[in-house]
Amino acid sequence: MEKQLELQFENFEKLQSQCKTLMISSMDDKGEPHVSYSPFIIHEGEFYIFISKIAAHFQYLENNKHVSIMIIADEATSPILFARERIRYKCTPELVGNMDKEHIFEKFVENHGEQMIKVLRGIDLSLFKLTPIEGRYIAGFGQAFDIKPIEGTFIQIDPSKMNH
């Protein structure tokens, strides 16, 4: 990777590792959009969220094969709000339950605290795995990168070659 691309890839990884929550875009049973959020962890390139079975997005994720997620930089630390640093992915959701997932819960404890996870494990929450298919990292104005996790690619988009 060229030096500038390597630097942008490092910034991408930094944002993804520093953020503790992600936005979720799903669809209800009528095809209407629904936006929500959840704390998350990443394990072996896949996102895991731990959500309540009574939350609307639980059934939307369970009943749909496609979901979009977004990780976005904090407004307070973003110099230009019109070009906030962000990552979005198209994902495939899968309800994986809580059995035999101690390695996932250990990461939740690391990122979100033992006491909180202990409380949450005692109520109706369940794990979903969100497998990223493709995505885009926006570093700022005119700085966009296509991400294909399965292929392991991180490619800068040339705005002059985009069809509008």
Beta strands, then each sheet from edge to edge (+ up, - down):
strand 1: 21-27
strand 2: 33-43
strand 3: 46-52
strand 4: 67-72
strand 5: 86-95
strand 6: 125-140
strand 7: 143-148
strand 8: 153-156
sheet 1: 8+ 7- 6+ 3- 2+ 1- 4+ 5-
end
